[in-house]
């Protein structure tokens, strides 16, 4: 299927980057307040996908995102929902705990989304491109060729490198998502930047979540990883509905993932030790 790519042209000023809202309405509300306090307009707030996910309010989250007017690409969850698929397409190992949990939260989210929300999800592009501080930037979910591919800080650079040259286009910066952990990797004058996700903690033992801001105030591209504090207690309470996985509700409060099945050894070994950026 041909990819839909939205080009935003030349952007200047601060740009807010985030991923994985995961149906976490409280985190999205807090992020919108950050954008407003930083005077960043919605059209310069960009999500790496998976607006829908593990938490309790998928419909409210999609509708608030739509009203806000921020930009987003499709995550694997949006692709599956728009096609009416029966699973989240997260590429979890069959029979794993994550796979089992997805059989709880995905049908729950799917059952609550209105036709209006599904139609909005169908309008989202596969990728977003723009020029910023003289750099060509592309937003992907997992990787360009595989939406569900997990790319981490420790992922070998040669795997990342293939994403910078696409269809005769050469990119300087890739904004990635999907893996749930914030990181940056700069090699060969190329930058892979994952702002993290706001819907779930980053397995760092802290209930706060992560986003990033681009800034060109000094005439070159700069970026900063930032923590987002929000009403995680309410999110946790709403998730305790006898349908969603209790393990994910605990993670909202503890900041520790139930398991590290998707993580490479390096990232798995850092569980609970905080994020090193």
N, C-alpha and C positions, 0 to 999 in steps of 0.2 A: 504494500500500500504506500502511495506517495506521501511523504512527510509534509506537514503544514508548518511553515516557518514564518514567524512574525518578525519583521525588521523594524526596530524602533528608531532607526536613524542615529544621529549624533546626539548623545546625552551629556549634559554637564551638571555640576552640582552633586549633592549627596544622593546616593542610591542605596536603598535598604534592600538587603538580600536575606531570604529565609526559605525554609523548606518544611515539609512534613507537618502541616497543621493537624492532621490526624483526627479531625472532628473535635478538637479541643477548643471550644468556644471561648473559654476564659483566657487562654493564652493568646488567641487572636485579638480579643478585645484589648489586652494589655499591649500587644504589638502596635495596634492602631494608635493607641495613646502615645507610644514612643515616636511613631512617624509624625504625628501632629506636633509633638514637643520639639522635634528636630526640623520642623517645617519641610518635611519631605512629602511631596504630593503623591497621591495614589499611583499615578502613572509611572512613578519612579520607585515603586515598591514591587519587587519581583520575587515570586515564589517558584521553587524548583519542582513543584508538584506534590501529589498526595495531600490535597486539601482534606480529603476524607480518609478516615483510618480507625484507629483503635478505641477512641474515646466515645462519649455518650451522646453527642449532639451533632450528628452529621448534617441534618437538614438546616438547623440554625446556623451552623458554621458556613455552609455553602452560601446561604442567603446573605449573611453578613459580608462575606467575601465579595459577593456580587454587588451589593450596595456600596461597599467601600470603593470598588473600582480599581483595585490593584491588578497587576499583571501576573499571570501564571502560565506555566506549561503543563502538559498532561504528565502526571506520574503514572505508574503502572496501574494504580487503583482507578484513576479516572478513565484510562483506556478500557479496563475491564467493565466498569460501570456503564460506560457509553455503549458498549457492545452487548450488555445484558449477560455477561459471563457469570459463571457460577463460582469463580474463585478470584482472589485478589491479584493474581499474577505476580506475586512478590518474589518468585523463584526460590521459595524455601524448599529445603530438602524434604521429599515426601516422607511422612511419618514422623517428622521432627516435632518438637514442642511448638515451634513457631507455626508450622503447618497446621497443627491441631488448633491452636488459638485462632488462626485465620478463619477456620471453619465456624467459629463463634462470632467474631466481630464483623466479618464481611457480609454475611446474610443479614445481620442486624442493621448495618448501615444501609444496605441495599433496600431493605424493607421500609426504611423511614424516609428515603429521599423522594421528593415530589417530582412530577414531570418537569416542573420549572427548573429544578436543580439539575436534573439529568440533561435537559436541553442546554443549560449554561455550560455544563461540563463538556458537552460536545463541541462547543465553540472554541475551546482552548487549543492553542497550537502545540505541536510536538516540541518545538524549540523556539527560543527567542534569540535574536542577534541584535547587537548595537555597537556603536563606536564610542569609546570613552577614553578621554585623555590620550588620544592618538592610538589607542589599542583596539583591535577587533575582538569582540567578546561574543561568546555563544553560551547559552544556558541549556544544559542537558539534565535529565533526571538521573539515570544511572550512567550510561554512556551513549554516544550518538547512535551506534549500531544496535544497542541492546538496552532498552529502557530499564530492565530489571537487573542489570549488571551491578554488582557491589564493587565500588572503587573506594579504597581507603588510603590513608597516608602511606601505609606500608606497601601498597600495590606497586609492583615494579613500574618504573617510568616508561618503559617501552609499551606497556599496555595503555597507559594514559596518552602517550604521544600520538597514537593513531587518531585521536579525536581532534587534533589541532589542524589537520588538513583534510577538508571535506569538500568533495565536488569542486575542485579547483579554488576553493576558498581557504585562506590561511588565517587561523585565529591565534591571537596572542594570549587570550585568557579563556579558560573554561570555568563556568560556574556550575558546579555539580550538586547533586542531592542523593537521595535514596538510602545511603548507608547509615544515617542517623547520628554521625559524629562530625563535629566541625574540624576542619584542618586546612592547611595550605601547603602546597608543594611547588617550589619554584626551581626549575631546571632549564638550561639551554634557552634562557630568555623567555620561557613560557611559564604561565602560572595556572595551576589547578586550584581553585578555591571552593571549598564546601562550607557554606555558612552555618551548617547544622540544621536542626529541626526545632520547631517550637512546640510540637505536640507531645513529645516525650523527652525526659532527661537523657543525657548523653552517657549513661552508664558510669558516671563520675562520682556518684555518692551525693549528689546535690539535686534538689528538686527544681532548681531554676533551669532554664533552657537557653538555646543559643540562636543568635542571628549575627549578621555582619553588616557593616556600612562601608560603601565605597566613597572616597572623597578625592576630588581633584583640585582642592583649594590652592595647592602650591604648583599647579601646572602639570603634575604627573599623577598616575593612578596610585592611590594609597588605600589600604583596607584595614579594618579593625574588627576582630571578633568580640562580641559583647554578650553578656548574660541578660536574660529576661526573667524578672520575677513576676509572678502572677498568682491568682487565687487557686493554687493547686489543691487545697483542701476541698474546695467545692467540686473541682474536677474529679477528685478521688471519690467523693460522696456520690456523685451522679453515676459513676461507673459501677457502683455496687448495686446492680439491678438484677442479679441472678441470671443474666444473659452474657454479659461481657466477661472476659477472662479476669479473674480476681488477681492473677499475677501482674497484669498490666496496671490494675488499679494500685497495687502496692508500689510498683515502679514509679508512678506519679509522685508518691510521697518520699520514697527512699532514695530515688535517683540511681538505683541499681537494677539492671536488667535481670529478668528471670533466668536467662541462659545466654551463652555467648556463641551459639551455633553458627551464626553468620560471620563471626569475626575471625580474622587471621590471628596467628599466635601473638603478634606484637600488641595488637589492640585488645585482645582477650586478656593479656597479662596486665593491662592497665586498669582493669575493672576496679572502680571504687577509689582510685588514686588521683582523681581529678584530671582535667584536660590540660595537656601541655601544648601551649601555642607560642 
